[in-house]
Amino acid sequence: MTNILIINLGSTSSKVGFFQNETCISIETIQHDLNISQKPLLEQQSYRIDTIKSFIEANTPGMESIDAIACRGGLLKPIAGGTYQVNTKMYEDLTSFKYGEHASNLSGIIGYKLGALLKVPVFIVDPVVVDELMDIARLTGIKGIQRRSVFHALNQKAVARQYAKSIHSTYDKVNVIVVHMGGGITVGAHKHGKVVDVNEGLYGEGPMSPERAGSIPNELLYEFGMQHQFSLEQLKHFISKQAGIINLCSTNSIKQLVEQYESNTEIKLILDSMIYQIAKTIGERAVVFKGDIDQIIITGGIAYSPLITSKIQAYVEWIAPVSVYPGELEMEALATQVYEAVHLREEVKIYS
């Protein structure tokens, strides 16, 4: 029996799980007060560690029973998809925020510290910086600027693997378009096990989402930043945290807005625009495969809304069949991939 502790930390919550082999014993999502979540990330460590230790005491045979720790990956240098052991180099990059500052960095930071305490291996799986883009997908019209791969890699790859398994195939043998719809929305072209094209889901492009601006005409975005006298960091924060649906509707709750869809014409227009933009991005990804697409997969928290998924499907089902996998499979994916790694059935990659 392999006991695996799962650490998946977000900006406002800590999701912690305990799996025996690939079987979920317990998962808990701990919501944090603003006086915690608004602190600098490194100052949140002691509180977050205490919540994880409390979970272990309540839901496992004890600290000494943990055999391995699986963590959500943070902002690192671009790397191929897969399972990586958290080493000193990765810990230093996560702690220094060399490649960006996000709460997911704390997963690896805290996991590394707990692993050292318990003397067990610590892993990350398919972090948001997974980069498998085709060269032609990177190029832009400005020398020195290339498109970046920042997306919901863990859940996108997890649902793609689950779809492949459902048709008695494997991830490396299918062509799928995966749409993850959460606070940000990313649409990936998964070609035989590689995400060869995807929109940059944090600052950059694609559909607007509950918290992200998505693609904006260059001139208008530049003028907007100048008018508001934004610094670069202020503009990045705005377009990744305060734009999109929350800017247009003063809430990021898609559930609340869907309830008003039929009665409020302004909300209907805004949601229809988001849906339209998602469908257009799916159409862009379809070009990658030249028609050879097995499935379009819709996932993430917003996929719980039949209104939104059905309207997306109406736009794109002529391209390929559509499946809906609501929610996320992140905890299960972390457990499965690390279980395979511990038992040497999954390659463990080295971060350097």
N, C-alpha and C positions, 0 to 999 in steps of 0.2 A: 504494500500500500504506500503510495506517494502522496504526502500531504503538501498541498501548494497554497500559499498565501497570495492573494491577488490584490494589488494596489493600483487603483485607477483614480487619480486625483484631478479634480477640475477646479475652476476658479471659485465656485461657491459651495462645493461639496466634496466629500471624500467617499468614494465607493470602494468598499473593501469586501473581499470574498474569501471563502475557504472551500477548497475542492479536495476530494480524495480521488486520486487518479483524475479522470475526466468528469467525475460526478460532483455536482454542486451540493454542498452541505448547507452553506449559508451565504447570503449576500446582503449587505446593509449599505444604504446610502445615508451618509451623515451630512445634513445641511449645516452650514456655518453662518453665524451672525456676521453682520457687516463689520463689526469691530475686529473680526478675525480676517475675513476675506479681503478687506481693504488694506491690510498691513502689507509691507514689502514681503515678497514671497519667502525669503530666507528667514524672516522673523516669524513666519507661521509654522516653522518646523516642529518646535517643541509641542505645540498644541496638536498638530496633526499626528505626530508620533503617539501622543497620549491617547488619541481617539482610536488609533490602530491597535495599540496594546489593549485597550478596553474591549475592542471587538474580539481580539484573540482570546482573552480571558473568558468571554461570554460564549464563544462559538466554536472553540477548538479544544482539544485535550491539553493545550498549554503551549507556551513558547517553544519548549524543547521538542515538541512534536513536528514542527515545521521542517520540511525537507528541502523546499525550494521556494523562491519568491519570484512572482511574475509581475512586471510593472508596465503600465502604459508608458510608451516612449515620449520623450519631450523634444524640444527643438535642438537638433544636432546638425552636423554637416550633412549634406545629401548622401544617402546610402541606399543600397539595394534592399528590397524587401527581405524579410526573414527574421530569424531569432538571433539575438546578440546577447552575450554575457556582459553585464555591467562591470566594466573594468575601471581602473584609476583614470585613464584618459577620458572615458565617457563621463565619469563623475565630475571631473574638472571642467569639462565643457558645459555640462548641465548647470553646475554651480556658478560658473562665471557668466552665464547667459551670453556666451560668445556668439551664438547663432540666433538669439532671440529670447525674450522673457515670456514665459507662459506657465500657468499652474501645473501643467503636465510635467514640467521639469522636476517638480517636487517628487513625483512618483519614483523616478530613478534615484534621486538624491537620498530620499528616506529609505528606499529599498536597499540601497548600497550600505547605509549605516546599519540597518537591521540585519542584513546578511552578514556583515562583519561581526556583529554581536552574537548571532546565532551560529556562525560558521557554516552557512549554507550558500549555494550559488544563487545569484540574482540575475534575471534576464529581462530584456524588453523584446517586444514583438511588433513588427510593422509600425514603426513610429510615423508621425505625421509628415516627416521629411523624406519618406521613401521616394526615391527618384529613379524611375525606369523609363523616362521619356525618350522617344525617338529624337534623333538629332533635328529632323525637320520640324518637330513640334516646339523646339527651344527658340528658334531664331525669331528675332523681331526686326523692325525696320530701323532700329537705332544701333549702331555699332557699340558693342560693349554691354548691351542690355539683352539678357536672355530670360525667357519665361522660366519660372520656378515651379517645382512640384511640391506643394504643401496641401495636403488633403486628408480626408478621413480614411487613411490607409488601413488601419486595423479592422474597422467594421466593413469597409468595402471588400477587402480580401476575404473576410470571414463569411459574408453572405454569398460571395462568388463561389467559395469552396463548398458551401452548403448546397447551393443550386447544382453544382457539378455532381455532388454526391447523390442528389435526388434523381438524377438521370443516369446514375451508374457510370459516371465518368470522373475525371479528375480536373482540377483547376487548370493544369497546364495544357489541357486539350480543348478548352471551350473559349469562345469569343463572346464576351458579355459587356453590356454597358450598365454600370452601377451608379445609381443616383442616391447619395446620402443627403437627407434633408433634416438638419438640426438648426442650431444657432447660425451656422454657416451651411452652405449648400455646395457640394462638389459632385461632379459628373465625370466618371472615369471610364476610359476605354481599356478593358482588360483583354489583352490579346495573348492567348496561350500562356497565362500565368504572369504576364508583365503588364503594368499599367503604363501604356505607351503614350497616352495623352490624357490630361486632366486639367481642369481650371485651378488656378492658385486660390485656395479657399479662405485665406486669412485676410490679406490686404487687397487682392488684386482684381479678379475678373469673374465672369460668369453671371449667373442669375443673382438678383438681389435676394436677401434672406432675412430672417427675423432680426439679425443684428449687423449684417454686412451690406455695403453699398452695391457690391457687384460691379460690373463694367459700367464706366461713366465716360461720356465723351471727353477726350483729353483737355480741350480748351476750357470747357465748362468747369471741370474739376480744378484746373489750375486757377481759374478766376475765383472760384469759390474759396479756395485756400487763401488766396491773396486778400479777398474781401474780409475774411474773418481773422486775418493776420495769424494764421496757424503756423507754428513751427512744424518741421517734418514729423516729429514725434506726436504732436497734437493731431495732425491730419491723419496719421496712421491709426491713432486711437479712435478718432471719430469714424473713419470708414470701416473699422473692424468691430466696433463695440456700440456705436450710437447711430448707425445709419440703417438703411433698409426699412423693414416693417416698423421697427421701434421709432424711427424718425418720422415716418408717415402717419403712424396711428397712435403714437405715445404708449405702445405696449408691444412686447415681443411674444405675447401669448396667442399662438395661432388658434388654439382651441376656442378662446373667447371670441376671436374675430370670425371664425367659421360659424359660430352661433348667431352672428349678426349678418351673415352673408346675404340672406334673402331680403332683409329689412333695411339695410343701409347701403345705398348705391355707391358711396365713396369707398367703403370697405370692399364691396364686391369688385370694383374696378382695380383696387390695389392687389387683392388676392389673385384676380384673373391675370393681372400683369406679371406677378411672380410666377404663376403657373405657366404662362406663355413663355417667359424667359427660360424656365427650366426645360420646357419642351424644345425650344430652339437649341439649347445647349446639347440636348440628347441628339438632335439632328446633326449638329457639328461632329459629335463623336461617331455617328454612323458612317461618316465619310471614311474614317480610318479603316473600316473593314470591307469597304467596297461591296457591301450587301451581304457579307457572310457573317451574320450575327445570330447567335443561338437564343439570346434572351436579353430583355431589358429588365433590370432589377431595381425596384424602388424600396429604400430602407430609411432608417432614422426615425426620430420621434414624430415628425410631421406625417410620416407614412401611416400613422394611426387614423388619419382623417380620410374616410372614404370619399368625401367631396373632392379633396385635392388630388388624391391618387386616380380617381376615375376621370377627372378632367385632363390630367396629364396623359393618361392612357388613351383618351379619345384623340389626342394630337399625334401620338407616336406608334400606336399599335400596328399601323401599316408597315412600320420598319421591321418589327420583330415582336414575338409574344412578350407580354408584360407579366412579371411576378411581383408581388408585394411582400416584403419581409419587414413588418413594422418593428420599431424599436432598434435595439443594438445587440449584437452578439459579441461585444468586446470582452466581457469577462470570460465567457465560454471559450473564445478564441485564444485568450491569454493562457488559460488553463490547458487547453488541448495542445497548443504548440510547445509549451514548456514541458508538459508531460512527455511529449515525443522527444524533446531535446534531452531531458534527463535520462531517458531510456535509449538514447543514441539512435533514435529513428528519425531525427530531424537534425540537419546540420546546424551547429552553433557557430555563428560568424564572429569575427574579431573586429572590434571598432578600433581604428588606429588613426 
